[in-house]
Amino acid sequence: MQVEFVGAVGGDVTGSRHIVHTGKARVLLDCGLFQGRRSETIVRNRDLGFRARNIDVMVLSHAHIDHSGALPRLYRQGYRGPIYCTPATRDLCAAMLEDSAEIQAQDAAYINKKIKRNGARMDPVEPLYDQKDVVGTLELMVSVPYHKPIAIAEGVELTYYDAGHVLGSAMVALDVDVVGERRRLVFSGDLGRKNMPILRDPEVPPGAACLLMESTYGDRNHDPIEQMEDELLEVIERTVARGGKVIVPTFALERAQEVIYALKQLQEQGRLPRIPVYVDSPLTVKLTDVFRIHPECFDQHAREILTTGDSPFDFQGLRYVSSVEDSKAIDQSDEPAVVISASGMCEFGRVVHHLVATIGNRKNAVLIVGFQAQHTLGRRLVEQRTRVRIFGVERERHAEVVVLNGFSAHAGQDDLLAYAEAVREAGPLRQVALVHGEHQPRETLKALLEERGFPKVLTPVRGDRLDI
């Protein structure tokens, strides 16, 4: 058995793609979109790094676009095998992939129109896929509950374990017959944190011989979860005192719901200022509805709220916005507000328009609550750059930028180390390959694992193959 590393390796944190070669089947783990410089993004998302028709089986860890977003591209290039995922992931992908196709079409039309009208210095854009490709992709999806082993190819059995990262997120355990011996490969997907609101804690799959583990935050820990609400409130209070808006770029899946949940807790405690809170993302509205129909993924506290007839995602003053007209009206208003909008890395979607309207004014604030990949607008804001390019135009950034890492749904350094040690204790772990991390976090985590006696820790790059 071999693992071929195609994406989210060599310092990349997006575009997750790995192929397991068993001798009898080729199993693709994740098929996500790469995010970074526009020119590089176009090239690496058009060419997936392998022939789609050579893949026999596709296994998806969770619905985030950097893990699922290239599935319709895979379909367009000829893949027609099954796509395995958890029930919640399938429901989330129905909304997220449709939204991805729509955004690509809208952004392409917008940019190409600017090029034609104004001669903007950008290359013309063609969408990676369309709604027909999304529908075809969804028809291939097969829902598999947690802890239910299922044969997915000759000599290959799949079992999902809860990753505690986002709704429906899973660790992938593949049990493969290798010359009469059964070996287990575990792929962490994106690993969640303990004691986070809404979702259950990550599980530990037993019996792993090889672990593919994410390393996003391998060089640092997050602020304590208990500080999230206080820090969020501080940003809102001082921005309201200036008469400004708080723009919160969020991933429509999980991060938006966590921020809404935190604001609800602040209001119930009587601490939240009386200002409008807008969730301006049609996708977030759809995904929040998906949350409501999957209480099996919730922790005990969130389930208790649901049993009282209340919703973790509603409170007085909260408004979900869908129409373009209502979205534009938010920017035209001078009143203070909190605006929660996608996308999480500020590369596309409505949040980009809100940033255009607000970043030039010192009274406003941009609140970053998630990981920002290199060469994205979100990363440039985190770096506190005073000038940023949006829609091909250089703009002055005067708005305050605040980063709250406490909202991260990724495991921090201590959590990653504890997880690896727990997997080692639960099975004959011989190999660890670190993926989904920039160079510094990945190398730091590798050194710490080696200090703890892990015999073989690898940091693969694209094209590498690992024998198991």
N, C-alpha and C positions, 0 to 999 in steps of 0.2 A: 504494500500500500504506500502511495506517495501523496503528499499535498503539494500542489502547485500554487504559488502565491502570485496573484494577478493584480490585486488592488488593495488599497489601504495598508500598504507596506512601504518600506524604504523612506519613512518619514511622512507619509501621507495619512491623513485622518478621515478622508472621505473616499467614496468609491469602493466600498468593501466588496471583494470578489476573490474567492479561493476555490480551487478545483481539487477534489479528492479522486485519485485514480486507484481503483481497486484491482485492476486486471480484468474485471468483468463489467464494470460500470464506471462512468465518469459523473461524479456528483458535484454540482455547483453549490457552494455555500455563499449565499447573498449575491445580489447583483445591483449594486448601488451606483448613484451618480457621483462623479468626481466634481468637487467644487474648488475653484482657485482662479488663476488668471483666465480671462475670457478665452484667449486664443488656445491655451492649453486645455481648458475645459472642453471646448468644442471638439478638439482632436481626440481626447481620451474618452469621451462619451460616445463618439461616433464609432470608434474602433474599440470594442469591449476587451480586446486582448486575447481572444480565442474565437473559434468558429462555433456559432450558436448551434448548428446542427450536430456538432460532435458531443454535446452535452446530453446525457441520458435522463438525469433527474436533477431537479432544482429544489434546494432546501433554504427557506428564508427564516432568519432569526427574529426580525421585527420590522415594523412598518416605516421607520424613519427613511427619508428619501435617499440618504447616503448609503442605505442598505437595500432598499427596494426600488429606487427610482429609475433604474435602467431596465427593469423587467419588460416594459413594453418595447424597448429597443431590442432586447433579446428575442421577443416574439416577432418583431418586424424582420429580424434577420433569419427567421426560420425555425426557432425552437417551438416544439409542440408537445413536449413531455409534461408530466405533472409538476406543479409548484406546491410544495408542502409548506404549511404555516399553521399557526394556532388560529382558533375561530375569531378571536378579537383582531388579530393581525389581518385576516382576510377582510373583515368589515372595515377596518381602518384604511386598507389599501384601496378599497373601492372608491373612497372619497379622495384619498391623497394622490393616487395616480391620475384620476380624472382631473384634479386640480392642477397637477404638474403639467399635463398636456395643454390645458387651457392657458396657464401662465406662459408656457413656451410660445403658444400661438400669439398671445397678446403682446408679449415682449418683442417677438420677432416683428410683428406688425408695427409696433411703436418705434423700434430702432430703425427699421427699414424706411419708415416714413420720414424720420429725422434725416436720414442719409439723403433721401430723395429731395427733401425740401431745403435743408440747410447745409448739405454737404458735410455732415458730421464725420469726423475721422474715426469711423468704425467700420468693420467688415459686415456685409449683409448677413443676416441670421436666418437659418432654416430650422424649424423645430425637429427634435430628435424622433418624435413619434406623434401620433394623433389619437383621437378618441377611439377609432376603430382598433388600434393596437392595444389600447387599455382594455376594451371589452374582450378582445381575444385573450389577453393575459388573465383577466378575472375568470374566464371560463376554464382555465387550466388549474386554478387554485383548489387544493384539497385541504380541508381543515382537520387538524390533528390536535386533540386535547393534550394538556400536560400529563406526563407519566404513563401514556398509553403507547407501548412499543408497536411499531408498524413496519412491515417489510416494504422497502421502497425500491429495491433492485435485488438481483441475485446475490445472495451472501451479504446483504446490507440491511441493517435494521435501524430505524430512527426512533429516538425517545426525546421528547422535549421536557426541559426543566425550567421553572420560573426564574428569569434573570432579574426581576425587580427593577427594570430600567424604565420602560414605558408600558402602557396597557398592552397585554398580549406578548410582551417580549420574552424571548426564550433562549436558553442555552441549548445547543445542539449536541446530542450524544449519538454518534454513529458506531454501532457494533458491526465489525467487518470480519468475515471469515478469511483469514490469510493462511493458506497452506495448512488447513485443518486446525488452525489456532484462532480463537476469537480475540480481537483486539478492539479496544474502545478509544475513539478519538472524540475529544470534547472541544467544541468551539464556544467560547463564552458569549459571542455576539457583543453587545454593549452591556457591561455589568453595572447593575444599579447599586444603590447605597442602602444601608440598614436604617430603619426608623424614619424613612421618608414618608410624608403624608400620602394618603390615597392607596398606594400599592403595598403588596406584601414584600418581605425581605427576600433577597436572592437565595436560591437553594445551592446545595453542593452535590453535583452528580458523582456517584461512586464509580470506582473501577477504571478510571482513565489511565491509559498508557501514554497518551500525548495530549497536551493542552494548547490550543490556540487561544491566546488571551489578549484582550485589548489593553492598551497602555496609555490612554489619552492623558491621564493625570499621574503618570508614573513618577514624576519628580516633585509632587506637592500634594498637600491635603487641602480640603475645603474648610471654610469657616463652619463652625458648629451649626447644625440645622436649627437649633433653638434661637439663633440670632437672626434668622431670615426675616421674620416679621418685623422686628425692631429696626433693622437696617432699611427694609423696604419703606417703613413708615417715615423714617428720617428723611429719605429722599423726597417723598411726596410732600411732607410738611414744608421743607424749605423751598421747594419749587412752587407750591401754592402761595407761599408768602411773597414770592417774586411775581406772582400773577401769571405763571407759565404753565406749560403742559409737560407731563412726563410721558415720553414715548418709550414703550417697552417692546423692542423686537423680540418675538418669541417663536420657537418652534410650535407649530399649530398642534402637534401631538405632545402631550404630557406637560411641557413647560408652561404653556398657556393655562392649562387646567390647574397646575400647582400655584401659579401666581393668583388666579381667580380664587382658589381655595384659601390662600393666605390673606387676601383682601377681605374675604368673607369673615375670617376669624377676627381680623382687626375691627371690622364693623360691629360684630357681635360683642366685642369687648368695649365698644364705645370710643375707640381710639382713632378711627379713620375719619379724616375731614369730610365734610358734606360736599363732595364734588362728583360730577358724572364720571363714570368709568365705562369706557367703550371697548368692546371686543370687536375690532374692525378686521374681520377675516372670515369670509364665508366658509373657508375650510375649517377654521376653529369651531364655528357653529356646528358644522356637520360632525366633527370629531367628538365634540362634547356630547352630542346625542348618542354617539356610539358608546361612550363611557357609561351612559345611563343604562344601556342594555347588557353590560358585562360586569355586574357586581361580583361575579366569581373571581375577578382579578383584584378586588379591593381588599384592603386590610380591615381589621375589625371595626375601627373607629368610623371609617367611611361607610361601611355597611350599616352601622347603627344609625347614622344620619339618614340614610335612605329609608330605613324601616320606620322612621317617624313621619315619613311623607315629605320631608324637606329634601332639598338638593344641595350637594356640596358646591354646585356651580351657579348658584343664583343668590343675589342679595339686593337690597334696596339701593337704587342708583346705578345698578349695572345694566348696560344695554348692549345687546348683540346686534351688530350692524352687518347688513348684507348688501344693500344697494350702493351703487357707485355714487349716487347723488348724496346719500347720507354720509358716505365716507368723505366726500369733498367738503360737506358742511362742517365737519369737525375742524378742518384746517382754516375755514373761513371764520370760525367763531374765535373771539378773543378771551373767552372764559377759561379758567384753569380746568384741567381734566387729566385723567390717566387714559392713555391710548395703548391698548395691547393689540399688536398687529404682527402678522407674518410677512416676510420670512425671518427665521431666527438668525441668519448670518447677513441679513440686509442686502441680499443679492437680487431679489426680485419681489414682486407682490406689492401690496398696498403700503407696507411700512416704508418703502423707498420714497413714495410720494409724501408721506408724513415727515420724513427726514428732510426732504427738499424744503418743506414749508416751515420747519422749526429750527434746524441746526444753526442758522445764521443769527439767532437771537439769544442773548445771554440769559434771559429769564427762563428758558426752557431747559429740560434735562433729557438725556438719553440713558436709559437704564439697561445695561447688558446683563442678562441672566443665564447665558449659555455659552458653550465653547464656540470660538470663532476661528475658523480655519485660516491658514495663511493666504494672503492675497485677496481676501474678501473685504467688502466695505466694513463689515462688523469688526474685523481684525484691525483695520486702519483707525476705527473709532476707539477701540481698546488701547491702541498705541498713542492715543491723545494727539493725533495729527491735527494741525490747525487748518489744513486744506485737504479736501477729499473730492474725488471725482464721482459724480452721480449722473447717470444718463449721459455720459460723455462730456460733462461740463464741470470744471474746477469750481468748487464752492468753499467759502470761508466757513469754518466751524467755530462758533462762539458758544454754543450750548454746552452745558456741563455734561460730562460723560462719567457715569458711575458703573463699576463692575461689581456685581454681587455673585460670587462663586458659590454661596450657600445653596442656591437653587439648582446647582448642577445635578443632573440625574446620573452622572457617571461616578463610579467608584473612585475615591482618592487613593493616594499612595498606600496608606495603611490598610485600606479595604482590599486593594489588589493583592498586597502581600499576604493578608490573612486568608483571602480566597484561595490563592495558589497553595498555601500550606494546608488548607482544609482539603483541597482536591488531592494533594499528595498523601495525606493521612487516610483518605477514603479509597485509595487505589494504588496500583503499582506504577506511579507516574515516573516516566523516564525522560521525557522531552517536554520543553515549554518553548513555544514560538510566540514572540511578542509582535502583535499587529496593531493597526489603528492607533498610531501614536507618532508624534513628531520626534525628531532625532534625540533631543535632550531628554525628554521624559522616558523614552524607550531605553536609552543607554543607562540612565540612572536606575530604572527598575531592574534591568538585566544585572547590574552590579550588585544590587541588594539581594536579588534572588540567589546569585552565586555565593554571596556571603553566608546565606542560610543553607547552603549545601545542596542546592538543586544541581543535578549532575550535568545537564545539557540545556542551556538557555540560548536560543537563537534569535537574531534580529534580521529576518529575511528582507530581501528587496524583490522587486518585480522580476519574475522569471525564475526565481529560486524554486528548487524542489526539495522536499524533506521526505526521506525514507522513514517509515514507521514499522 
